[in-house]
Amino acid sequence: MENNTNAKVFALGSTTFIMILANTMLFPIYPQMKRALELSLRDVSLMVIFISLTAALLSPAGGYLADLMGRKKIMVVSIIIYGLAGGLAGLAIVLLEKPFTIVLVLRFFQGIGSAAPMFLALALTGDIFQSQERTQRMGFLEISNGLGKVSGPIIGSAVAYFSWYAPFFVYPLLSFPVAFILWKHIEEPPFKNKISFRSELQSCKHILELSKLLTLAAGFLIIFFLFGTMFWLGEYLQRTVPEGNIIHGLTISIPVAAMMLSAFFSHGIGEKLGSRLTLTCGLLIAGLSLFFISFLFETIFLWPAVLLTGISAGISLPVMDTIATAVSSREHRGIITTIFGGVRALGIATAPYFIATLMEISITAAFLPPAITGIVFSAAIFFLVKDQELLPSSPQHKDTQ
């Protein structure tokens, strides 16, 4: 029994891990890609937009199909599409003289593949595990998430030692085994109630409460700040430390390493402060970190500010995961978690293009507006969000419906 449980947790955690590599693994190679294919920084930002915006828009559809047809089926098919498209993008770079357009098309298909699996892994964890065990397994998924963010730039920079486009071939090498493990070891408990499109829409009404809408906004902003900072770091390091891919990968991993470490303490922080205060603190820390980056990027104080960006994500995201899995009955958990996840993916999609565009003016123009936005939203959450609307009872409060 214990071995079977461990296999399930490993399968779900591996799904989360490989989905995070969609962007983090490529951050260190973007400067080389820009030179090799004669692209602008905004062109390179399209690599993130084509996968993450697609995922953001299609996540709710994936959640609906998962509630209707079963989470495991949708996850396995999606993972295969994701890995195959990544490998084909690498082949396009090898075989074509001007591959960038085809690579963007294949990133779009990767976006289709990445739209649902990571967030459905949260839903499945909520389905399979109960009570305190669920909290522990959710923590493992966040660790897997953090490992993907931390190791992604390191893996990308290490594999790029052979060729800058080699990381694209990592996607199928990791995705196909994960799809097999997931199919073999995950068994979904049957639903008690029949799923219909009307009942799915009815379950989404919970999200329209002001507290939930502000939580969605917080999820967008936290991820926007984190991935915007990582994207900027890749370009900054290329200018300040031109040589050394491994150094670039390790440095880009700094904020996500801080995120992963702080996530270990997020459960205790959330219990002590409550969801409202935890999200308030997370956004306030993020806003202040970007404010410091915008003015202190040429000093040693840049690095504490970068660390704070990761810490803000580490204490905030696990709380948002708990809220996402608590707002609906189990039958509708797929669509709810993918809506929350889609908003995060939208943050990933928009951050690089925003940073690349405003960097043409100045770094202050790129980082100061998000900093102010984060501080303003932290105040909005403090004054307008109610804890009882976020977590009206324990995370499993409607599982038996």
Secondary structure, DSSP 8 states (H G I E B T S, - for coil): -HHHHHHHHHHHHHHHHHHHHHHHTTGGGHHHHHHHTT--HHHHHHHHHHHHHHHHHHHHHHHHHHHHH-HHHHHHHHHHHHHHHHHHHHHHHHH-SS-HHHHHHHHHHHHHHHSSHHHHHHHHHHHH--HHHHHHHHHHHHHHHHHHHHHHHHHHHHHTTT-TTGGGGHHHHHHHHHHHHHHHH------SS---HHHHHHHHGGGGSHHHHHHHHHHHHHHHHHHHHHHHHHHHHHHH--S-HHHHHHHHTHHHHHHHHHHTTHHHHHHHHHHHHHHHHHHHHHHHHHHHHHHHTTSTTHHHHHHHHHHHHHHHHHHHHHHHHHSS-GGGHHHHHHHHHHHHHHHHHHHHHHHHHHHTT-HHHHHHHHHHHHHHHHHHHHHH--HHHH-SS-TTTTTT-
